């Protein structure tokens, strides 16, 4: 989802949203792809498999 859409949906200011998106990128929760002048963000599912593994031992 583009940064501007996230900003409009959350109602957060740009500095606040940038700060939190950066923290989530640093924690590998989000990935970012730059397309032209826009930054697109997506959830990285890999960190969440750590929580899922104990619940689904067959995996």
FENPEPE-V812741 format. One record per pair of residues at least 12 apart in sequence whose ideal C-beta (glycine too) atoms are under 10 Angstrom apart, sorted by the first residue. I is the first residue (numbers start at 1). J is the second residue. If there is no record, write none. Layout:
BEGIN
i->{I & I}
j->{J & J}
END
This chain:
BEGIN
i->{1 & 1 & 1 & 1 & 1 & 2 & 2 & 2 & 2 & 2 & 3 & 3 & 3 & 3 & 3 & 3 & 3 & 3 & 3 & 4 & 4 & 4 & 5 & 5 & 5 & 6 & 6 & 6 & 6 & 6 & 18 & 21 & 21 & 24 & 24 & 24 & 24 & 25 & 25 & 25 & 27 & 27 & 28 & 28 & 28 & 29 & 29 & 29 & 29 & 29 & 29 & 30 & 30 & 30 & 30 & 31 & 31 & 31 & 32}
j->{39 & 40 & 41 & 42 & 43 & 35 & 38 & 39 & 40 & 41 & 17 & 18 & 21 & 32 & 37 & 38 & 39 & 40 & 41 & 17 & 38 & 39 & 38 & 40 & 41 & 20 & 21 & 39 & 40 & 41 & 39 & 39 & 41 & 41 & 43 & 44 & 47 & 39 & 41 & 44 & 44 & 47 & 44 & 46 & 47 & 43 & 44 & 45 & 46 & 47 & 48 & 42 & 43 & 44 & 47 & 43 & 44 & 46 & 44}
END
